[in-house]
């Protein structure tokens, strides 16, 4: 029997978290400000969600829109990111989501390594910055030996899963062949719909990430346990 697919759901607060868990989510990605595609939530929000549910939580480390770190003192300053990571660790966070590119569209290793020094072996996801990378394969190979990296969140394209599907299928194949840089788990998200599931599962994908799809009423409404359950059932069958 194949292993159960991972279903990760974006949660903005404890209400979302409880609904996602009751619908069958395996893990939550904690963010705030989806107008900026998801930024680091306050420590207090993490604490409330951690108290409300017992499933794994991955916390976003991203202080400004975009995938590059800003100037010192600015909204995306690396020192502020490190401080945010330190505070979340002190609050009990054990898993994280982040990823930054340099001006050439390659991994910003200086920023990533500063965060890793703070996280001390925690598991983490390199998020959809990979979908803006100049060279996805080279990015994977550059990051391959970093401690704790166990997941890539990707739509295959900055435009979403519809456009990225050929890339996702090719990368699933590379992972299946054990190619260097393709060891971390592929978590597909970004415009993901239920009608994408069959072709992705057939290619060997077993990680799925939903945000808007868990909120039929839109981002101003909470996660729907029923919507999450629909995804859980689709993945389990």
NUKELUM-82243 format. One record per atom (N, C-alpha, C): residue in one letter; x, y negated, z negated. Coordinates in pm, whole numbers, padded with zeros to 5 digits, always signed. Atoms other than C-alpha are relative to their C-alpha. Layout:
// NUKELUM-82243
AXYZ
...
//
This chain:
// NUKELUM-82243
X+00085+00120+00000
X+00000+00000+00000
X+00089-00125+00000
X-00080+00121-00006
X+00137-00343+00092
X-00024-00085-00124
X+00015+00083+00120
X+00198-00594-00183
X-00101-00111+00025
X+00100+00106-00008
X-00065-00854-00257
X+00064-00131+00046
X-00050+00129-00048
X-00018-01180-00070
X-00010-00104-00110
X+00000+00110+00097
X+00068-01484-00280
X-00090-00112+00052
X+00085+00116-00030
X-00196-01758-00284
X+00033-00110-00098
X-00035+00116+00080
X-00072-02093-00410
X-00097-00113+00033
X+00100+00107-00017
X-00318-02381-00463
X+00053-00128-00064
X-00037+00130+00057
X-00246-02751-00515
X-00098-00038-00111
X+00083+00047+00112
X-00372-02875-00852
X+00046-00140-00040
X-00028+00137+00045
X-00395-03240-00957
X-00023-00017-00150
X+00032+00014+00143
X-00530-03180-01309
X-00044+00136-00054
X+00036-00126+00065
X-00645-02915-01556
X-00128+00058+00058
X+00124-00050-00060
X-00992-02891-01399
X+00030+00077+00129
X-00042-00070-00122
X-00834-02801-01064
X+00065+00133-00034
X-00077-00119+00036
X-00605-02552-01234
X-00092+00114-00042
X+00093-00103+00049
X-00887-02365-01409
X-00082+00056+00116
X+00078-00046-00114
X-01093-02349-01090
X+00084+00087+00093
X-00088-00076-00090
X-00799-02229-00882
X+00030+00138-00058
X-00030-00129+00065
X-00710-01958-01133
X-00123+00091+00005
X+00120-00084+00002
X-01071-01838-01159
X-00035+00050+00139
X+00022-00045-00137
X-01088-01818-00780
X+00098+00103+00049
X-00096-00104-00036
X-00785-01592-00769
X+00135-00051+00043
X-00134+00050-00033
X-00484-01820-00718
X+00106+00072-00083
X-00114-00062+00070
X-00150-01661-00808
X+00089-00104-00065
X-00094+00103+00045
X+00036-01987-00857
X-00057-00135+00039
X+00042+00136-00030
X-00025-02362-00861
X+00120-00086+00035
X-00096+00107-00024
X+00169-02648-00710
X-00059-00127-00062
X+00050+00117+00072
X+00132-02951-00938
X+00057-00126+00063
X-00040+00126-00061
X+00137-03293-00775
X-00095-00110-00047
X+00092+00112+00009
X-00015-03637-00796
X+00008-00076+00132
X-00003+00092-00113
X-00100-03893-00525
X+00010+00070+00136
X-00001-00067-00130
X-00195-03686-00222
X-00003-00097+00117
X-00011+00100-00107
X-00220-04009-00023
X+00144-00013+00048
X-00142+00000-00035
X+00161-03988-00027
X+00051+00142+00021
X-00033-00141-00024
X+00153-03611+00044
X+00056+00070-00122
X-00035-00072+00122
X+00215-03521-00319
X+00128-00047-00065
X-00115+00050+00075
X+00444-03680-00576
X+00005+00066-00137
X-00018-00060+00131
X+00572-03581-00920
X-00111-00042-00096
X+00105+00035+00096
X+00290-03561-01175
X+00060-00046-00133
X-00047+00039+00133
X+00320-03718-01522
X+00023+00123-00088
X-00025-00108+00095
X+00460-03501-01799
X-00126+00042-00072
X+00122-00032+00075
X+00129-03524-01982
X-00094+00087+00082
X+00085-00083-00087
X-00055-03379-01681
X+00052+00142+00005
X-00057-00136+00004
X+00187-03088-01666
X-00037+00070-00130
X+00028-00062+00130
X+00135-03025-02037
X-00147+00044-00009
X+00143-00036+00004
X-00245-03028-02000
X-00029+00123+00086
X+00023-00114-00089
X-00235-02786-01708
X+00065+00126-00058
X-00066-00116+00060
X+00016-02559-01881
X-00083+00058-00115
X+00085-00046+00110
X-00217-02543-02181
X-00128+00065+00050
X+00131-00045-00050
X-00520-02469-01961
X+00005+00135+00072
X-00009-00125-00079
X-00391-02177-01749
X+00131+00070-00031
X-00119-00080+00030
X-00141-01896-01781
X+00070+00051+00125
X-00067-00043-00122
X-00042-01853-01415
X+00120-00090+00027
X-00118+00081-00027
X+00290-01981-01276
X-00033-00136+00060
X+00016+00138-00047
X+00319-02355-01208
X+00130-00046+00064
X-00116+00063-00063
X+00556-02515-00960
X-00027-00150+00008
X+00021+00144+00014
X+00600-02888-01017
X+00080-00076+00106
X-00065+00080-00104
X+00678-03134-00737
X+00101-00098-00060
X-00098+00103+00032
X+00995-03342-00770
X+00016-00088+00124
X+00003+00091-00115
X+00935-03631-00530
X-00067-00127-00048
X+00050+00122+00063
X+00889-03991-00635
X-00050-00103+00100
X+00045+00096-00102
X+00814-04165-00304
X-00033+00076+00127
X+00037-00063-00126
X+00655-04083+00030
X+00123+00015+00088
X-00114-00026-00087
X+00893-03939+00287
X+00090+00108-00057
X-00087-00113+00038
X+01177-03688+00264
X+00146-00042-00017
X-00135+00048+00031
X+01480-03910+00205
X-00004-00073-00133
X-00010+00067+00130
X+01599-04046-00127
X+00032-00147+00024
X-00014+00144-00021
X+01578-04424-00156
X+00126-00057-00062
X-00114+00072+00057
X+01829-04684-00266
X-00002+00008-00153
X-00003+00003+00147
X+01947-04689-00630
X-00094-00107-00054
X+00097+00093+00056
X+01675-04850-00838
X-00133-00001+00072
X+00124-00004-00077
X+01414-04785-00571
X-00089+00115-00045
X+00099-00099+00045
X+01111-04555-00595
X+00046+00145+00015
X-00045-00137-00017
X+01297-04248-00473
X+00141+00024-00049
X-00137-00005+00050
X+01626-04310-00651
X+00030+00136-00066
X-00034-00133+00050
X+01807-03985-00732
X+00012+00003-00153
X-00008+00001+00147
X+01873-04093-01092
X-00140+00012-00062
X+00136-00011+00051
X+01498-04133-01141
X-00055+00142+00020
X+00039-00138-00023
X+01440-03790-00986
X+00059+00093-00106
X-00067-00083+00101
X+01693-03634-01221
X-00066-00020-00136
X+00067+00028+00128
X+01527-03806-01517
X-00137+00067-00005
X+00131-00066-00004
X+01187-03676-01407
X+00014+00150-00020
X-00024-00144+00016
X+01325-03323-01378
X+00034+00033-00145
X-00041-00023+00140
X+01482-03351-01724
X-00122-00005-00092
X+00119+00012+00084
X+01154-03466-01876
X-00094+00118+00015
X+00088-00115-00024
X+00954-03187-01714
X+00058+00128-00059
X-00064-00116+00064
X+01207-02928-01827
X-00023-00004-00151
X+00020+00014+00144
X+01177-03064-02180
X-00144+00034-00039
X+00142-00028+00024
X+00799-03024-02149
X-00032+00149+00021
X+00019-00144-00018
X+00844-02658-02056
X-00013+00046+00144
X+00009-00040-00141
X+00837-02661-01674
X+00117+00092+00035
X-00100-00103-00033
X+01022-02361-01531
X+00015+00023+00150
X-00006-00020-00145
X+00953-02374-01155
X-00030-00134+00068
X+00006+00132-00062
X+00982-02664-00911
X-00013+00009+00152
X+00014+00015-00145
X+00921-02785-00555
X+00071-00130+00038
X-00065+00122-00047
X+01152-03029-00378
X+00076+00031+00129
X-00078-00015-00121
X+01358-03087-00067
X+00021-00136+00064
X-00031+00133-00053
X+01536-03387+00082
X+00093+00013+00119
X-00082+00004-00122
X+01693-03470+00417
X+00084-00127+00001
X-00081+00121-00018
X+01972-03710+00504
X-00044-00073+00126
X+00040+00084-00114
X+01958-03973+00778
X+00007+00076+00133
X-00014-00079-00123
X+02055-03709+01037
X-00099+00116+00007
X+00098-00107-00002
X+01768-03478+00946
X+00054+00135-00046
X-00056-00121+00058
X+01989-03226+00769
X-00015-00006-00152
X+00024+00001+00144
X+01971-03121+00402
X+00086-00102-00073
X-00072+00094+00087
X+02066-03389+00151
X+00053+00081-00119
X-00053-00093+00099
X+02287-03152-00044
X+00040-00071-00128
X-00041+00072+00121
X+02412-03420-00283
X-00118-00015-00096
X+00118+00016+00084
X+02061-03490-00410
X-00049+00135-00051
X+00047-00133+00041
X+01957-03123-00414
X+00089+00056-00110
X-00092-00057+00100
X+02269-03023-00608
X-00008-00074-00133
X+00019+00071+00127
X+02215-03298-00866
X-00123+00051-00074
X+00120-00056+00063
X+01866-03164-00928
X+00027+00141-00052
X-00028-00137+00043
X+01991-02806-00946
X+00082+00003-00128
X-00078+00007+00123
X+02242-02906-01213
X-00091-00024-00120
X+00096+00029+00107
X+01949-03034-01419
X-00091+00120-00027
X+00100-00108+00011
X+01728-02731-01352
X+00060+00130-00052
X-00067-00109+00070
X+01985-02477-01469
X-00059+00137+00032
X+00040-00134-00040
X+01877-02176-01266
X-00149+00021+00021
X+00144-00014-00024
X+01501-02245-01240
X-00025+00038+00147
X+00040-00034-00137
X+01328-02100-00935
X-00068-00120+00065
X+00055+00117-00067
X+01225-02350-00672
X-00030+00028+00147
X+00042-00002-00141
X+01061-02403-00333
X+00061-00120+00071
X-00035+00111-00090
X+01218-02610-00056
X-00124-00028+00083
X+00131+00024-00057
X+00906-02783+00068
X+00007-00044+00145
X+00017+00022-00143
X+00791-02913+00404
X+00098-00100+00060
X-00110+00072-00064
X+01098-03131+00453
X+00061+00084+00111
X-00054-00086-00107
X+01207-02827+00659
X-00071-00027+00133
X+00076+00025-00122
X+00935-02922+00908
X+00042-00131+00068
X-00054+00123-00059
X+01112-03256+00968
X+00150+00013+00028
X-00144-00018-00014
X+01463-03108+00986
X+00042-00005+00147
X-00053+00003-00136
X+01680-03164+01294
X+00025+00141+00052
X-00032-00138-00039
X+01772-02793+01296
X-00041+00092-00115
X+00055-00084+00108
X+01563-02552+01086
X+00094+00115-00035
X-00087-00114+00024
X+01798-02258+01129
X+00127-00042-00074
X-00121+00049+00067
X+02104-02461+01030
X-00032-00040-00144
X+00040+00036+00136
X+01915-02598+00728
X-00005+00123-00089
X+00011-00122+00079
X+01835-02247+00609
X+00139+00056-00034
X-00134-00056+00025
X+02196-02138+00644
X+00078-00087-00098
X-00068+00089+00094
X+02323-02446+00459
X-00049+00019-00143
X+00058-00013+00133
X+02087-02382+00168
X+00007+00142-00055
X+00017-00143+00031
X+02126-02002+00163
X+00056+00041-00136
X-00064-00046+00123
X+02353-01978-00141
X-00034-00084-00123
X+00032+00085+00115
X+02190-02238-00365
X-00076+00081-00106
X+00065-00078+00106
X+02082-02101-00703
X-00147-00034-00015
X+00142+00019+00031
X+01711-02050-00765
X-00091-00014+00119
X+00085+00020-00118
X+01590-02112-00409
X-00062+00134+00040
X+00065-00127-00033
X+01331-01838-00352
X-00115-00014+00098
X+00117+00022-00084
X+01067-01998-00125
X+00023-00119+00093
X+00015+00115-00088
X+01022-02222+00179
X-00149-00022+00024
X+00136+00038-00036
X+00689-02404+00213
X+00007-00067+00137
X-00013+00052-00136
X+00641-02465+00585
X-00127+00023+00080
X+00106-00017-00100
X+00382-02519+00855
X+00059+00036+00136
X-00066-00026-00127
X+00639-02450+01126
X+00018-00124+00085
X-00002+00125-00075
X+00590-02807+01250
X-00047-00112-00091
X+00048+00115+00076
X+00548-03154+01104
X-00148-00027+00029
X+00139+00024-00039
X+00212-03157+01287
X-00097+00102-00059
X+00088-00098+00063
X+00078-02853+01100
X+00008+00137+00063
X-00009-00141-00038
X+00021-02481+01142
X-00043+00024+00145
X+00041-00020-00140
X-00164-02507+01476
X+00119-00011+00094
X-00116+00022-00087
X+00148-02648+01642
X+00119+00087-00042
X-00117-00070+00051
X+00391-02457+01421
X-00007+00150+00008
X+00020-00145+00005
X+00252-02108+01468
X+00111+00079+00072
X-00108-00077-00064
X+00515-01991+01724
X+00128+00002-00084
X-00119+00006+00085
X+00793-02107+01491
X-00017+00089-00122
X+00025-00085+00118
X+00633-01937+01190
X+00014+00148+00035
X-00008-00140-00039
X+00603-01609+01380
X+00145+00040+00028
X-00142-00029-00027
X+00965-01630+01498
X+00079+00012-00131
X-00073-00004+00127
X+01088-01702+01143
X-00041+00122-00083
X+00041-00123+00068
X+00880-01416+01002
X+00076+00118+00057
X-00078-00105-00062
X+01055-01193+01253
X+00145+00000-00047
X-00138+00010+00048
X+01396-01323+01149
X+00012+00050-00143
X+00000-00049+00137
X+01308-01255+00787
X-00009+00152-00003
X+00017-00145-00006
X+01197-00904+00875
X+00128+00071+00042
X-00127-00059-00044
X+01533-00841+01043
X+00113-00025-00099
X-00102+00028+00100
X+01719-00971+00736
X+00107-00097+00046
X-00100+00095-00049
X+01890-01255+00921
X+00043-00097-00111
X-00050+00093+00104
X+02110-01488+00707
X-00082-00128-00005
X+00078+00121+00019
X+01914-01778+00561
X-00150+00023-00005
X+00143-00029-00005
X+01577-01603+00592
X-00046+00089-00115
X+00036-00081+00115
X+01578-01425+00257
X-00111-00058-00086
X+00106+00056+00084
X+01358-01672+00065
X-00139+00027+00058
X+00138-00028-00037
X+00985-01607+00070
X-00055-00113+00087
X+00067+00102-00081
X+00790-01788+00344
X-00141-00022-00053
X+00131+00042+00048
X+00491-01976+00204
X-00056-00095+00105
X+00052+00080-00111
X+00278-02109+00489
X-00108-00095-00051
X+00098+00099+00039
X+00088-02431+00430
X+00017-00127+00080
X-00002+00125-00077
X-00002-02757+00601
X-00097+00012+00116
X+00100-00019-00104
X-00325-02759+00799
X-00036+00146+00019
X+00030-00143-00007
X-00367-02388+00723
X-00152+00023-00009
X+00142-00037+00000
X-00711-02241+00803
X-00014+00151-00010
X+00025-00144+00011
X-00867-01902+00741
X+00021+00072+00133
X-00016-00069-00129
X-00859-01829+01115
X+00147+00018+00040
X-00142-00027-00023
X-00476-01842+01102
X+00046+00128-00068
X-00052-00102+00091
X-00454-01565+00845
X+00035+00130+00071
X-00022-00132-00058
X-00485-01253+01061
X+00131+00008+00078
X-00121-00005-00083
X-00206-01341+01304
X+00125-00013-00088
X-00115+00016+00089
X+00025-01449+01021
X+00025+00128-00079
X-00016-00126+00075
X-00039-01136+00814
X+00057+00109+00091
X-00049-00101-00094
X+00019-00921+01124
X+00149-00016+00026
X-00143+00026-00021
X+00361-01088+01159
X+00083+00026-00125
X-00072-00030+00123
X+00449-01001+00800
X+00000-00113-00101
X+00008+00111+00096
X+00369-01334+00630
X-00089+00043-00117
X+00081-00037+00117
X+00247-01278+00274
X+00002-00110-00106
X+00008+00113+00090
X+00253-01628+00123
X-00082-00111+00065
X+00092+00099-00056
X-00021-01887+00171
X-00024-00111-00103
X+00008+00120+00085
X-00052-02242+00031
X-00113-00087+00052
X+00114+00081-00043
X-00375-02441+00038
X-00019-00122-00092
X+00030+00123+00073
X-00466-02794-00065
X-00141-00043+00033
X+00131+00044-00044
X-00753-02947+00128
X-00098+00115+00019
X+00089-00115-00023
X-00888-02600+00211
X-00067+00049-00127
X+00060-00038+00128
X-00958-02549-00160
X-00100-00105-00049
X+00086+00113+00041
X-01164-02873-00171
X-00095-00034+00114
X+00094+00028-00110
X-01462-02861+00066
X-00051-00144-00001
X+00048+00138+00009
X-01563-03207-00060
X+00107-00105+00026
X-00109+00094-00023
X-01224-03361+00018
X+00081-00025-00126
X-00096+00020+00109
X-00942-03486-00204
X-00058-00078-00118
X+00061+00070+00113
X-01173-03700-00415
X-00085+00095-00084
X+00075-00101+00073
X-01343-03378-00531
X+00094+00106-00056
X-00088-00100+00060
X-01201-03103-00752
X+00011+00127+00084
X-00013-00133-00061
X-01081-02760-00642
X-00130+00077-00022
X+00117-00088+00007
X-01369-02523-00567
X+00046+00143-00023
X-00034-00140+00027
X-01332-02182-00729
X-00054+00090+00110
X+00060-00080-00107
X-01561-02045-00458
X+00085-00003+00126
X-00086+00010-00118
X-01339-02177-00179
X+00128+00080-00019
X-00123-00077+00027
X-01029-02028-00345
X-00030+00149+00008
X+00037-00141-00003
X-01211-01697-00387
X-00015+00050+00144
X+00014-00039-00140
X-01290-01695-00015
X+00137+00031+00061
X-00137-00026-00046
X-00917-01720+00058
X+00055+00128-00062
X-00051-00120+00067
X-00835-01455-00201
X-00053+00126+00067
X+00062-00117-00062
X-01080-01214-00042
X+00054+00022+00141
X-00054-00014-00135
X-00951-01286+00309
X+00141+00059-00003
X-00138-00051+00010
X-00591-01218+00200
X+00002+00144-00049
X+00000-00135+00057
X-00684-00904+00010
X-00059+00103+00094
X+00059-00097-00094
X-00871-00750+00303
X+00074-00003+00133
//
